[in-house]
Amino acid sequence: MMGRRTAEPDSSWDEVPRLIRAGMGLPQPWEKLFGPLRATSSSGILAVGQIGQTLDGRVATLSGHSHYINGSAGLDHLHRLRAVVDAVVVGAGTVRADDPQLTVRRVAGPNPVRVVLDPRGTLGGSARVFAADGTRRIVITLDGTPTRSAAEIETIALAGSTTRLEPAAILDALSARGLRRVLIEGGARTVSHFLGAGCLDRLHVMVAPVILGSGLPGLELPPVARMTDALRAPVRVHLLDDEVLFDCDLSARRAAAGAANKSR
Ligand SMILES: NC(=O)c1ccc[n+]([C@@H]2O[C@H](COP(=O)([O-])OP(=O)(O)OC[C@H]3O[C@@H](n4cnc5c(N)ncnc54)[C@H](OP(=O)(O)O)[C@@H]3O)[C@@H](O)[C@H]2O)c1
């Protein structure tokens, strides 16, 4: 299904989702933004995380309101990310807080498969992410969790701890179903799980010129004692209107477990 455009039409974009899937070069300015998301091997997984945050590193107000931290350029970029991946993954917390649609309605391109991490099977079928709009929908739960979703929504039950689904197992399960280029869209806890497990090839951090001074934190990893132990990655920086995109290359610390890292 093709997304409805609400952004300023830019015909140079229209072929990009197809060209990426074909492993081909992209017209500028898209090559510098999305070229790194081209997988080099048809058997490889490409996992990209994204987070939209304020200048002071918040992803939502304390009450969980995040619509919208980012402006038009940041939202267009997010929808373009959705258009070039096979599947978009969100945690149950984001579905509860935002009731997102996860479509590409702001730009041209195909809607990705929608994947929700709902380990305890808490979500009802009325969430918009489960809307029957012709797009494939998948719920990932912990093994043994009773299924509550409608029959046409696929359920993947994974072994794990009592609360935690392993990010590498999630990527492997999606890859086995033909979903190899995956966007980990949020929220912060979900992206942090993938980052901490070494299961992201790239991370797009979109910083908006907004200061909240309070609110929900962005990425969180286990504490380190010294700055020398902080995660530093090669980064490309892009200015999108008045927002700054940090495109972090995490390929050097990609975990060997799970599917291969084939990004470039
Ligand atoms: N600024 C942004 O870019 C952005 C993007 C998305 C969302 N948000 C905001 O972020 C907030 C929600 O984010 P959040 O961090 O609280 O929640 P979240 O990451 O959306 O969801 C966390 C929940 O998802 C499930 N989950 C995720 N990863 C899992 C794993 N590896 N293993 C097992 N379960 C896993 C768990 O469900 P259970 O709770 O059922 O155990 C977990 O509590 C909202 O306020 C939303 O508005 C901001």
The ligand as a Tripos MOL2 file, in Angstrom:
@<TRIPOS>MOLECULE
LIG
   48    52     1     0     0
SMALL
NO_CHARGES

@<TRIPOS>ATOM
      1 N1         10.7920   10.9090   20.7500 N.am      1 LIG1
      2 C1         10.7300    9.7290   20.1350 C.2       1 LIG1
      3 O1         11.4460    9.4570   19.1660 O.2       1 LIG1
      4 C2          9.7670    8.7130   20.6390 C.ar      1 LIG1
      5 C3          9.5240    7.5520   19.8810 C.ar      1 LIG1
      6 C4          8.6250    6.6230   20.3860 C.ar      1 LIG1
      7 C5          8.0170    6.8610   21.6140 C.ar      1 LIG1
      8 N2          8.2820    7.9970   22.3050 N.ar      1 LIG1
      9 C6          7.7050    8.2270   23.6330 C.3       1 LIG1
     10 O2          8.2930    7.2690   24.4750 O.3       1 LIG1
     11 C7          7.3520    6.8770   25.4970 C.3       1 LIG1
     12 C8          7.2280    5.3500   25.4560 C.3       1 LIG1
     13 O3          8.5130    4.8040   25.4490 O.3       1 LIG1
     14 P1          9.0120    3.8160   26.5620 P.3       1 LIG1
     15 O4         10.4910    3.8000   26.5100 O.co2     1 LIG1
     16 O5          8.3180    4.1300   27.8510 O.co2     1 LIG1
     17 O6          8.3620    2.4690   26.0710 O.3       1 LIG1
     18 P2          8.6300    1.5710   24.7620 P.3       1 LIG1
     19 O7         10.0680    1.4120   24.5010 O.co2     1 LIG1
     20 O8          7.7560    2.0300   23.6630 O.co2     1 LIG1
     21 O9          7.9920    0.2390   25.2740 O.3       1 LIG1
     22 C9          8.5880   -0.4280   26.3390 C.3       1 LIG1
     23 C10         7.7870   -1.6710   26.5580 C.3       1 LIG1
     24 O10         7.8220   -2.4370   25.3530 O.3       1 LIG1
     25 C11         8.0610   -3.7760   25.6800 C.3       1 LIG1
     26 N3          9.4520   -4.0740   25.2710 N.ar      1 LIG1
     27 C12        10.2570   -3.3050   24.5390 C.ar      1 LIG1
     28 N4         11.4340   -3.9200   24.3280 N.ar      1 LIG1
     29 C13        11.3650   -5.0940   24.9610 C.ar      1 LIG1
     30 C14        12.2660   -6.1760   25.1340 C.ar      1 LIG1
     31 N5         13.4870   -6.1950   24.5680 N.pl3     1 LIG1
     32 N6         11.8860   -7.2080   25.8880 N.ar      1 LIG1
     33 C15        10.6520   -7.2150   26.4490 C.ar      1 LIG1
     34 N7          9.7560   -6.2290   26.3250 N.ar      1 LIG1
     35 C16        10.1170   -5.1840   25.5740 C.ar      1 LIG1
     36 C17         7.8280   -3.8740   27.1810 C.3       1 LIG1
     37 O11         6.4390   -4.0120   27.3190 O.3       1 LIG1
     38 P3          5.6780   -4.2200   28.7220 P.3       1 LIG1
     39 O12         5.6460   -2.8490   29.3680 O.co2     1 LIG1
     40 O13         4.3060   -4.6780   28.3350 O.co2     1 LIG1
     41 O14         6.4520   -5.2200   29.5030 O.co2     1 LIG1
     42 C18         8.3490   -2.5420   27.6430 C.3       1 LIG1
     43 O15         7.8920   -2.1240   28.9010 O.3       1 LIG1
     44 C19         6.0530    7.5680   25.1840 C.3       1 LIG1
     45 O16         5.9410    8.6930   26.0090 O.3       1 LIG1
     46 C20         6.2190    7.9880   23.7360 C.3       1 LIG1
     47 O17         5.4980    9.1700   23.4860 O.3       1 LIG1
     48 C21         9.1440    8.9290   21.8560 C.ar      1 LIG1
@<TRIPOS>BOND
     1     1     2 1
     2     2     3 2
     3     2     4 1
     4     4     5 ar
     5     4    48 ar
     6     5     6 ar
     7     6     7 ar
     8     7     8 ar
     9     8     9 1
    10     8    48 ar
    11     9    10 1
    12     9    46 1
    13    10    11 1
    14    11    12 1
    15    11    44 1
    16    12    13 1
    17    13    14 1
    18    14    15 2
    19    14    16 1
    20    14    17 1
    21    17    18 1
    22    18    19 2
    23    18    20 1
    24    18    21 1
    25    21    22 1
    26    22    23 1
    27    23    24 1
    28    23    42 1
    29    24    25 1
    30    25    26 1
    31    25    36 1
    32    26    27 ar
    33    26    35 ar
    34    27    28 ar
    35    28    29 ar
    36    29    30 ar
    37    29    35 ar
    38    30    31 1
    39    30    32 ar
    40    32    33 ar
    41    33    34 ar
    42    34    35 ar
    43    36    37 1
    44    36    42 1
    45    37    38 1
    46    38    39 2
    47    38    40 1
    48    38    41 1
    49    42    43 1
    50    44    45 1
    51    44    46 1
    52    46    47 1
@<TRIPOS>SUBSTRUCTURE
     1 LIG1         1 GROUP 0 **** ****
